[in-house]
Amino acid sequence: MQSSEGKLGRIFVLRLEDGDRIPDCIETFATDKKILMASVTLIGGIGKGQIVAGPRDSDTFPPKPMLVPLDGAHEIVGVGLIAPDENGQPSLHMHASLGRSGQAKTGCLRPGVETWTIGEAVISEIVGTSGSRLHDKKTGFELLTIEDLHASGTPKKVAKNLTAKKAPK
């Protein structure tokens, strides 16, 4: 187990519009607001897209995902975590349960889904903690990795990438 302690930072409430793509719109918002780490909750409606509902074979690595297409509007409740990727950009890992006509589907929203009519999200920023999504060769996943902190409170690897991206004065 890896762990890191942080504190609650800013809280954002978002109203997603019809057709907003998740996770893209939440990651773009996090980039604009310079959110590196946050908890995200989501409720609302999903119209189209697909989710990952497990690997085809649990013993094969890297696993081949089972992609499940959505066939019309679904209710959704989801929870996720934003953490910086290897380039220091916010990356949302969100799992959700979706329902339609008494049937439920649960999975990862990484391939992308589109809001149907409305979505509501709460982003709770976590400050003073470390972690980033790093590529794991065995699984092929971008896994959350807890790291030592840079003096600024940013993970060292991410801080290095963010510093490299600054425009010259």
Steps between C-alpha positions, in 0.01 A plus 500: 500500500609854429353806670532874524323747727356822366247766586179616343554787258245668275158351430342538156144421396455442128190477286584298192301580189340266246774339293791583735744210477623335820781472604624764250295798626593434865870462413488824299338681794767360736773620262348848481473523880845342556356211702757221538321267743128481578207278583209517256138394542254503212123459457273556205430352162721336238390476138764317304852367510651188647641374829760240591328218689796282585769305321404224256741265677614567856822302452631675186729804531471760377125434518268553206209718617136410451346813353127533558314746275215700650165462325318821586461725804610358837495636853852521641672521837879501496804561713855564391840643572692760303877458512769636270624276221867459405490841329345677799155524340185414702374150427160383630448136593127459559279199552125529480179306517253572224136396487232480233166322505583291808838390361831609653849526356812585695841588365778745434415814300849531350394436137253785536129561536287802414270682738132463418315821588684566830779383721601634839850454635673602821878529488671505840862607457760322715810708573834413658491138388696307243413260226485468126380253239799311366501235228525147639668266249334182631140620495526771236301726736584850618515418873493745789849510649571685823831688483731714709406866498697781342558801730195670341272214606486362145622146426865519384443339158197721429682811629786426258256471206310815601824695531608381155172631350533857629537760230826696495488853642 
